[in-house]
Amino acid sequence: GLNSKIINAALDHRKNRKAELFIVGTRGAGNLKSLGEKCVAFPGADMSNRYQLAENIKDHIMKGVKENRFGHCILSYARPISFSVQKTEVETLLPCSRIYSKEVPDKKSAQGEPGRPAGQKGSPAVRESVILESSLEGIMEYLAGTYIVERLFLVFEENKLSEFGARANHLEGSCQYLKTQGKKIKL
């Protein structure tokens, strides 16, 4: 049930737009294929392969962006609210607006001291010159890749906790069902 909720959230978010779907885990890939959806399937995340899996997915995403196959990437996953409650989350991975402000300070807005907005003290909002040892494209690619791996790694952790909670709930429900059935048989 949890896998289906995650898949449905991703499909609902996609709506009717053309999208390339990536999925982690064999059950989810089977569910998507039974719905007639094409996807790129990655193996399930476990304690031994989480980092390498995140790197592989990051490489696939970065390659797709460079080839202009897509420019937007979302994550659909289960986030544990508590041990017994899981919430399906849909989060934008790219563009990574979580880590930067959408408003860029304007040099013209500064009054008084150059690079500092009016009435603000502290470090300058805009620097006149920046020394870059690497190309800006290379820096941005590295930062985006690091951000993607970090988010995927954390999502794998949250998803695993949600999976354990969902399994415990299922086992509890099955236990209650068997107790009820046992009482009926005794009668």
C-alpha positions in Angstrom: 0.0 0.0 0.0 2.8 2.4 0.8 4.5 1.8 -2.5 1.2 2.5 -4.3 0.7 5.8 -2.5 4.2 7.0 -3.4 3.7 6.0 -7.1 0.3 7.6 -7.3 1.6 10.8 -5.7 4.3 11.0 -8.4 1.9 10.2 -11.2 -0.6 12.8 -9.9 2.1 15.5 -9.6 3.2 14.7 -13.2 -0.4 15.1 -14.5 -0.4 14.7 -18.3 3.1 16.2 -18.9 5.7 14.1 -20.5 8.1 12.8 -17.8 10.9 10.4 -17.3 10.2 8.2 -14.3 12.9 6.8 -12.1 12.0 4.3 -9.4 14.0 2.7 -6.5 13.0 -0.9 -5.7 11.8 -3.9 -7.7 8.2 -3.8 -6.3 7.7 -0.2 -7.3 9.1 -0.9 -10.8 6.7 -3.9 -11.1 3.8 -1.7 -10.0 4.6 1.0 -12.6 5.1 -1.4 -15.4 1.7 -3.0 -14.5 0.2 0.5 -15.0 1.7 0.7 -18.4 4.3 3.3 -17.4 7.9 3.2 -18.6 10.5 3.8 -16.0 14.2 3.6 -15.2 14.4 1.1 -12.3 17.2 1.2 -9.7 17.7 -1.5 -7.1 16.3 -1.1 -3.6 18.2 1.0 -1.0 19.6 -0.9 1.9 22.3 -0.1 4.4 25.2 -1.4 2.2 24.4 0.4 -1.0 22.6 3.7 -0.1 25.5 6.0 -0.9 26.4 4.3 -4.2 22.8 4.1 -5.2 22.4 7.9 -4.5 25.5 8.5 -6.6 24.2 6.4 -9.5 20.8 8.2 -9.5 22.6 11.5 -9.3 24.7 10.6 -12.3 21.6 9.6 -14.2 19.9 12.9 -13.3 22.9 15.0 -14.2 23.3 13.2 -17.6 19.6 13.8 -18.3 19.9 17.5 -17.5 23.0 17.9 -19.7 21.3 16.1 -22.6 18.2 18.4 -22.2 15.9 15.4 -21.6 14.5 17.2 -18.6 15.2 20.3 -16.5 12.9 19.6 -13.5 13.1 16.7 -11.1 10.8 15.8 -8.2 11.0 13.2 -5.5 8.0 11.3 -4.2 8.6 9.4 -1.0 7.2 8.4 2.3 8.1 10.5 5.3 7.5 9.1 8.8 5.4 11.4 11.0 5.5 8.8 13.8 6.1 5.1 13.9 2.5 4.4 13.0 1.9 7.3 10.6 3.6 7.9 7.2 2.9 10.8 4.9 3.6 10.8 1.2 5.7 13.8 0.3 6.4 15.3 -3.2 9.5 17.5 -3.2 11.2 19.5 -5.9 14.8 18.3 -6.2 15.7 20.4 -9.3 15.8 23.3 -9.6 17.1 23.2 -6.0 15.2 26.3 -4.7 15.4 25.0 -1.1 19.0 26.2 -0.9 18.9 29.6 -2.6 16.8 32.7 -2.3 14.6 33.4 -5.3 15.4 37.1 -4.9 18.8 38.2 -5.9 19.9 41.5 -4.4 20.2 44.4 -6.8 23.4 46.5 -6.8 21.3 49.6 -7.5 19.3 49.0 -4.3 22.4 49.7 -2.2 22.6 53.1 -0.7 25.6 54.5 1.1 28.1 51.6 1.2 28.5 49.7 -2.1 27.1 46.2 -2.1 25.0 46.8 1.1 21.3 47.3 1.0 20.1 50.5 2.6 19.9 50.2 6.4 21.5 46.8 6.6 24.7 46.1 8.5 26.9 43.1 8.2 28.5 41.4 5.2 27.8 42.9 1.7 24.9 41.5 -0.2 26.6 41.7 -3.5 30.4 41.6 -4.1 31.9 43.6 -6.9 34.3 40.9 -7.9 34.7 37.2 -7.0 37.8 35.1 -7.7 36.9 31.7 -9.1 39.6 29.0 -9.2 37.2 26.7 -11.2 34.7 27.4 -13.9 31.3 28.6 -12.6 29.7 25.7 -14.6 32.0 23.2 -12.8 31.2 24.7 -9.4 27.5 24.7 -10.0 27.6 21.1 -11.3 29.5 19.9 -8.2 27.2 21.7 -5.8 24.0 20.4 -7.6 25.4 16.9 -7.6 26.4 17.1 -3.9 22.9 18.5 -3.1 21.2 15.7 -5.0 23.2 12.9 -3.3 22.5 14.5 0.1 18.8 14.7 -0.4 18.6 11.2 -1.9 20.5 9.8 1.0 18.2 11.4 3.5 15.1 10.3 1.6 16.3 6.7 1.6 16.6 6.9 5.4 13.1 8.4 5.8 11.6 6.0 3.4 13.2 3.0 5.2 11.7 4.3 8.6 8.3 4.6 6.9 8.6 1.1 5.5 9.3 -0.3 8.9 6.4 1.5 10.4 4.1 0.4 7.6 5.2 -3.2 8.0 4.6 -3.0 11.8 1.1 -1.6 11.2 0.4 -4.4 8.7 1.6 -7.1 11.1 -0.5 -5.6 13.9 -3.6 -5.6 11.7 -2.9 -9.2 10.6 -2.4 -10.3 14.3 -5.8 -8.7 15.2 -7.4 -10.4 12.2 -6.0 -13.8 13.2 -7.2 -13.3 16.8 -10.7 -12.5 15.6 -10.7 -15.5 13.3 -9.4 -17.7 16.1 -12.3 -16.7 18.4 -14.8 -17.4 15.6 -13.3 -20.9 15.1 -13.5 -21.7 18.8 -17.2 -20.7 18.8 
